[in-house]
Amino acid sequence: MLTQLKVSLKARTRTKYSILLENGVLSNWQSWLSIHCPDKQIVIITDKIVENLYAYSFSKKLTNNGYNVLLLSIKPGEESKVQKTKEYLELEMLKAKFGRNTLLIAFGGGIVGDLAGFVAATYMRGIRYIQLPTTLLSMIDSSVGGKTAINTPYGKNMIGVIYQPSLVVMDLSLLNSLSKVLIVNGLIEALKIFLTLDNKSFTYARLNINKLIEREPHSLKSVIARAVKLKVKVVRIDEFEENLRMILNFGHTIAHALEKLSNYHILHGYAVALGILVEAKISQLMGFLSSENYDLISRVFYSIGISKEMLSAFNADEVVSIAKGDKKNHSGKIFFILLKDIGEVYTKNDRVATPVDEKYILQAFNSLL
Ligand SMILES: NC(=O)c1ccc[n+]([C@@H]2O[C@H](COP(=O)([O-])OP(=O)(O)OC[C@H]3O[C@@H](n4cnc5c(N)ncnc54)[C@H](O)[C@@H]3O)[C@@H](O)[C@H]2O)c1
């Protein structure tokens, strides 16, 4: 006879955390670390560039104030966001005898954030971590929402968990050392969020695009705050991406294929920009988005240096073949997030991901070449 036992547990996931967004909030570290790390056991995961710029001097300050600190640094780039690096980090932490009372700090861009978050999620079955994003992209998007992942030969971000940080610390002064290319890389993720959710913010970003690229502090802070608030709203409704959260994947079905085909040499934001152009074009070809809106969107991307020529390095059939492996897909169909308007996603029966016939993908791609 079948015995059925019921298991009912109190959810253990952290459901509340703060996001500090301020110029100079890093130098104010004592105020937030004392709350989040009473045992003074800290592992900082960073990359070589951020280590030299900020993380090494930060770790020294902590050591001088009685913290037991292990600073682990990875080689910058997507090739580090893999299982092998994760294992290296974990073994270093175990070797140094860091226990479950450790606070992990993910100090870097989205690559460090995704990888270190995943380490935190599985180290001794889960330890607390702080996201300390240092790129515009990681402030606008990747440090919020708890998505952690590594890449595999079969695709990007294929292995990971959703595991929320205890705190997110965004210090705008860290953006001063970023190149213009990396500022644009981050702005693209903000444009993506605005295009799917908020016409007003898209207009604000469009009208202030030059100021944003010049990193004028007021407009930059406004765009980060707007993007983060929108993302938090979505994550609160659908943390585990059952439906609504997929809208943040706008542009990404194509982008992930481009990243894989370029062997991860194309920057994530630039791949997303090209993905947005193709996916907005599909939205237009399928009759959801007006051609005026498509033109308005494409003009903004062209004005920040995204060009059709960047797409010509890719073969449309290869892109479609990789897009067939996207995480949103099921029942043998390729699913996309499509736009109905600026700030509004096309939905059918409340579902935000729409199956798209291959012919539209190829048509959209080729029309842009
Ligand atoms: N988890 C999520 O929700 C989510 C969302 C969007 C993107 N992502 C992921 O984020 C990653 C891309 O993140 P990224 O664009 O931040 O890339 P990144 O982490 O590679 O950083 C880009 C480069 O900037 C350097 N850098 C970082 N901070 C700097 C600073 N302050 N000054 C000068 N240089 C600095 C880094 O060393 C690196 O060379 C991708 O792997 C993507 O999949 C995740």
Ligand as a Chemical Component Dictionary entry (heavy atoms), coordinates in Angstrom:
data_LIG
# 
_chem_comp.id                   LIG 
_chem_comp.type                 NON-POLYMER 
_chem_comp.pdbx_formal_charge   0 
_chem_comp.three_letter_code    LIG 
# 
loop_
_chem_comp_atom.comp_id 
_chem_comp_atom.atom_id 
_chem_comp_atom.alt_atom_id 
_chem_comp_atom.type_symbol 
_chem_comp_atom.charge 
_chem_comp_atom.model_Cartn_x 
_chem_comp_atom.model_Cartn_y 
_chem_comp_atom.model_Cartn_z 
_chem_comp_atom.pdbx_ordinal 
LIG N1  N1  N 0  21.696 37.615 -13.196 1  
LIG C1  C1  C 0  21.028 38.398 -13.998 2  
LIG O1  O1  O 0  19.854 38.702 -13.789 3  
LIG C2  C2  C 0  21.733 38.961 -15.204 4  
LIG C3  C3  C 0  21.146 40.006 -15.921 5  
LIG C4  C4  C 0  21.850 40.555 -16.985 6  
LIG C5  C5  C 0  23.116 40.082 -17.309 7  
LIG N2  N2  N 1  23.649 39.059 -16.589 8  
LIG C6  C6  C 0  24.999 38.559 -16.881 9  
LIG O2  O2  O 0  25.933 39.601 -16.629 10 
LIG C7  C7  C 0  27.117 39.348 -17.373 11 
LIG C8  C8  C 0  27.629 40.635 -17.978 12 
LIG O3  O3  O 0  27.917 41.542 -16.948 13 
LIG P1  P1  P 0  28.886 42.813 -17.181 14 
LIG O4  O4  O 0  28.505 43.490 -18.439 15 
LIG O5  O5  O -1 28.894 43.570 -15.937 16 
LIG O6  O6  O 0  30.278 42.111 -17.528 17 
LIG P2  P2  P 0  31.605 41.852 -16.703 18 
LIG O7  O7  O 0  31.321 41.355 -15.366 19 
LIG O8  O8  O 0  32.476 41.031 -17.591 20 
LIG O9  O9  O 0  32.288 43.280 -16.629 21 
LIG C9  C9  C 0  32.745 43.867 -17.826 22 
LIG C10 C10 C 0  34.219 44.259 -17.727 23 
LIG O10 O10 O 0  34.310 45.414 -16.897 24 
LIG C11 C11 C 0  35.329 45.257 -15.936 25 
LIG N3  N3  N 0  34.916 46.082 -14.809 26 
LIG C12 C12 C 0  33.998 45.782 -13.864 27 
LIG N4  N4  N 0  33.790 46.840 -13.068 28 
LIG C13 C13 C 0  34.599 47.829 -13.509 29 
LIG C14 C14 C 0  34.828 49.171 -13.096 30 
LIG N5  N5  N 0  34.147 49.702 -12.099 31 
LIG N6  N6  N 0  35.742 49.901 -13.787 32 
LIG C15 C15 C 0  36.408 49.374 -14.851 33 
LIG N7  N7  N 0  36.218 48.118 -15.286 34 
LIG C16 C16 C 0  35.327 47.352 -14.628 35 
LIG C17 C17 C 0  35.371 43.769 -15.689 36 
LIG O11 O11 O 0  36.631 43.401 -15.177 37 
LIG C18 C18 C 0  35.127 43.217 -17.083 38 
LIG O12 O12 O 0  36.348 43.173 -17.801 39 
LIG C19 C19 C 0  26.763 38.295 -18.397 40 
LIG O13 O13 O 0  27.345 37.077 -18.046 41 
LIG C20 C20 C 0  25.241 38.193 -18.297 42 
LIG O14 O14 O 0  24.758 36.919 -18.617 43 
LIG C21 C21 C 0  22.991 38.503 -15.546 44 
# 
loop_
_chem_comp_bond.comp_id 
_chem_comp_bond.atom_id_1 
_chem_comp_bond.atom_id_2 
_chem_comp_bond.value_order 
_chem_comp_bond.pdbx_ordinal 
LIG N1  C1  SING 1  
LIG C1  O1  DOUB 2  
LIG C1  C2  SING 3  
LIG C2  C3  SING 4  
LIG C2  C21 DOUB 5  
LIG C3  C4  DOUB 6  
LIG C4  C5  SING 7  
LIG C5  N2  DOUB 8  
LIG N2  C6  SING 9  
LIG N2  C21 SING 10 
LIG C6  O2  SING 11 
LIG C6  C20 SING 12 
LIG O2  C7  SING 13 
LIG C7  C8  SING 14 
LIG C7  C19 SING 15 
LIG C8  O3  SING 16 
LIG O3  P1  SING 17 
LIG P1  O4  DOUB 18 
LIG P1  O5  SING 19 
LIG P1  O6  SING 20 
LIG O6  P2  SING 21 
LIG P2  O7  DOUB 22 
LIG P2  O8  SING 23 
LIG P2  O9  SING 24 
LIG O9  C9  SING 25 
LIG C9  C10 SING 26 
LIG C10 O10 SING 27 
LIG C10 C18 SING 28 
LIG O10 C11 SING 29 
LIG C11 N3  SING 30 
LIG C11 C17 SING 31 
LIG N3  C12 SING 32 
LIG N3  C16 SING 33 
LIG C12 N4  DOUB 34 
LIG N4  C13 SING 35 
LIG C13 C14 SING 36 
LIG C13 C16 DOUB 37 
LIG C14 N5  SING 38 
LIG C14 N6  DOUB 39 
LIG N6  C15 SING 40 
LIG C15 N7  DOUB 41 
LIG N7  C16 SING 42 
LIG C17 O11 SING 43 
LIG C17 C18 SING 44 
LIG C18 O12 SING 45 
LIG C19 O13 SING 46 
LIG C19 C20 SING 47 
LIG C20 O14 SING 48 
# 
